[in-house]
Amino acid sequence: MIDLLLSDPVAWGSVLGIFVVIAICAYYVYLFLNNVHEDK
């Protein structure tokens, strides 16, 4: 399973896309928490 992922560029694209989406979500959560913290 792991070696199939490492050798397949399409799988790499999917994994990279998932990581980008997670990173953007985490960034927005961080911004939201910072704004809420500053308002108090």
Secondary structure, 3 states (H helix, E strand, C coil): CHHHHHHCHHHHHHHHHHHHHHHHHHHHHHHHHHHHHHHC
